[in-house]
């Protein structure tokens, strides 16, 4: 009756002693006491089985490029952008692909099977775009890679960016991106938001905009993004990423802003690891944390996901693709230590980003794809606390990674037989 049964699982919603029956690529039954599948049985032993982790915000074109051409000495966003600009002329499609594919190996071993990656389009060669479109094809059997056309140097500020972004979309990039706070003026930033939202509406695409990634409380492009989403009827299709200026805004203004975001249906993505590292660099003491107002946004009904953003690149020298590390940082920085708040942090690296990315067939219900992670933890809170080892990772009903943690065995076509999270550069 089943090709595979996972027996005696605990689910993120608290159900325990549950069996998961899989036929082909799909889950067909989730209930206790399913018929045995013989050798095709995985004993969960009461441990947590979750749908896969989802990274709602990443930069795969830059990943694992740490030290090229040099290190970010100030640790600031602007020096990181400058470094990336210095590196761009020396990039090759082969090097971008090799680093991205290696990162995808790391991701699979971490149970991270869906990533939204922004890709810089401010290069007349569109080298990174072509590289990541090819990576997207190659990893499709084991990882969903969604690409955002990202005008890193400014949609209006960078010469040729308007046409380059359209070309990237024509070649198959999925989502319209932007960076309004990096335009020359606040007015230009607002104009870029309007133009990019209109472009997305015209093409029927999603929007994910780097928005107000700054300590400046007067950077308020999220207000324009929410207004344009409402004007164009794009509720549920638009995301504001970072929103770190909200950490520095006065409470009165935020009391108006958050309901506006909620009304517009704009989702929010915080990137706790990079936000806590980059923001507040110009402060003495007290130092601002920088992460946006996650608990308040959630309380207002805004969909909030967490992203890793960077791993070993010009902006962030750490990371290994572990979304539980991201959830841990968010929990601490946001002081989200209540039971429901901690569970919400787990949802912000699983169910919520899957919804924001409009992933098809995601979840643990019959009819969903059999994309699953067996974690060495009893429940989502323990998974975050322990940064639980991924014992088995399934994609479409097949085991694609397994191990006790540390070194993981991989079962991916054309990729190495195991993966280590040590990185030697290059």
Secondary structure, DSSP 8 states (H G I E B T S, - for coil): --SEEEEEEEETTS--SEEEEEETTEEEEEETT----TTSEEE-TT-EEEE-EEEEEE-TTTTT-TTSS---SS--HHHHHHHHHHHHTT--HHHHHHHHHHHHHHHHHTTEEEEEEEEE--STT-HHHHHHHHHHHHHTTT-EEEEEEE-TT-TTTSTTHHHHHHHHHHHT--EEEEEGGGSSSHHHHHHHHHHHHHHHHHHT-EEEEEE--SS-TT--HHHHHHHHHHHHT-TTSEEEEE-GGGGTS-HHHHHHHHHHHHHHT-EEEE-HHHHHHHTTTT--SS-------HHHHHHTT--EEE--B-SSSSS-S---S-HHHHHHHHHHHTT--SHHHHHHHHHTTTHHHHHHTT-TT-SSSTTSB--EEEESSSSHHHHHHHT--EEEEEETTEEEEESSSSSEEE--TTS-SEE-------
